[in-house]
Amino acid sequence: MANALVSIQIIPKTKNGESVIPYVDAAIAVINESGVKYQVNPLETTMEGDLSELLLIIEKMNKQMIELGCPGVLSQVKISYNPEGVSMDKLTEKYR
């Protein structure tokens, strides 16, 4: 069972003020390729899994932005950690 939920809003700086959407799409692709459960929301993406693995994914996302030519990246991260288990479904089931 997952022990963490991590939400991330990644805000890449662009060289010439171009749209960040293609970069955000590339960051979400990093999450998708990792195989962890995730949900894209309007202002952030939430991942579910082992905290150590999720933090490595965030590192890969940031590095991917630099590799794509961004001079810098701002990442806002929220973490819910519970060694006994946590899930997106459990936290949101009463709203669905």
C-alpha positions as CSV (number, residue, x, y, z in Angstrom):
1,M,0.0,0.0,0.0
2,A,1.1,3.5,-0.7
3,N,2.5,5.5,2.2
4,A,2.4,8.9,0.5
5,L,0.5,11.3,-1.7
6,V,2.6,14.0,-3.3
7,S,1.1,16.9,-5.2
8,I,3.3,18.9,-7.5
9,Q,2.8,22.1,-9.4
10,I,5.8,22.6,-11.7
11,I,6.4,26.0,-13.1
12,P,9.2,26.0,-15.6
13,K,10.9,29.3,-16.5
14,T,11.1,29.7,-20.3
15,K,13.9,31.5,-22.2
16,N,11.7,33.8,-24.3
17,G,8.4,33.8,-22.4
18,E,6.8,31.1,-24.5
19,S,4.0,29.0,-23.2
20,V,4.9,26.6,-20.3
21,I,2.2,24.1,-21.4
22,P,4.5,21.9,-23.5
23,Y,7.0,21.8,-20.6
24,V,4.2,20.8,-18.1
25,D,3.1,18.1,-20.5
26,A,6.7,16.8,-20.6
27,A,6.8,16.8,-16.8
28,I,3.5,14.8,-16.6
29,A,5.0,12.4,-19.1
30,V,7.8,11.7,-16.6
31,I,5.2,10.8,-14.0
32,N,3.3,8.6,-16.5
33,E,6.5,6.8,-17.5
34,S,7.2,6.0,-13.8
35,G,4.2,3.8,-13.6
36,V,2.9,5.3,-10.3
37,K,-0.8,6.1,-9.8
38,Y,-1.5,9.8,-10.5
39,Q,-4.2,12.3,-11.2
40,V,-3.9,15.5,-13.2
41,N,-5.9,18.4,-11.8
42,P,-6.2,21.9,-13.1
43,L,-3.4,23.4,-10.9
44,E,-1.4,20.4,-9.8
45,T,-0.8,16.7,-10.3
46,T,-1.1,14.2,-7.4
47,M,0.9,11.0,-7.3
48,E,0.4,8.0,-5.0
49,G,3.1,5.7,-3.9
50,D,6.2,5.2,-1.8
51,L,7.5,8.6,-0.6
52,S,11.1,7.9,-1.7
53,E,10.1,6.9,-5.2
54,L,7.8,10.0,-5.5
55,L,10.6,12.3,-4.5
56,L,12.9,10.8,-7.2
57,I,10.1,11.4,-9.8
58,I,10.0,15.1,-8.7
59,E,13.8,15.2,-9.2
60,K,13.5,13.7,-12.7
61,M,10.7,16.2,-13.6
62,N,12.9,19.1,-12.6
63,K,15.9,17.8,-14.5
64,Q,13.8,17.1,-17.6
65,M,12.8,20.8,-17.6
66,I,16.5,21.8,-17.7
67,E,17.3,19.3,-20.4
68,L,14.5,20.8,-22.5
69,G,16.2,24.2,-22.2
70,C,14.5,25.9,-19.3
71,P,16.9,28.1,-17.4
72,G,15.2,27.3,-14.1
73,V,12.2,25.6,-12.5
74,L,9.9,26.4,-9.6
75,S,8.2,23.4,-8.0
76,Q,5.5,23.6,-5.3
77,V,5.1,20.3,-3.5
78,K,2.6,19.1,-0.9
79,I,3.2,15.8,0.8
80,S,0.8,13.6,2.8
81,Y,2.8,10.8,4.5
82,N,1.4,7.9,6.6
83,P,3.5,4.8,7.1
84,E,0.2,2.8,7.6
85,G,-1.1,3.8,4.2
86,V,-2.8,6.6,2.4
87,S,-4.7,6.8,-1.0
88,M,-6.3,9.4,-3.2
89,D,-9.5,7.3,-3.4
90,K,-9.8,7.0,0.4
91,L,-9.4,10.8,0.9
92,T,-11.9,11.7,-1.8
93,E,-14.4,8.9,-1.7
94,K,-17.1,11.0,0.1
95,Y,-17.0,13.5,-2.7
96,R,-17.6,11.0,-5.5
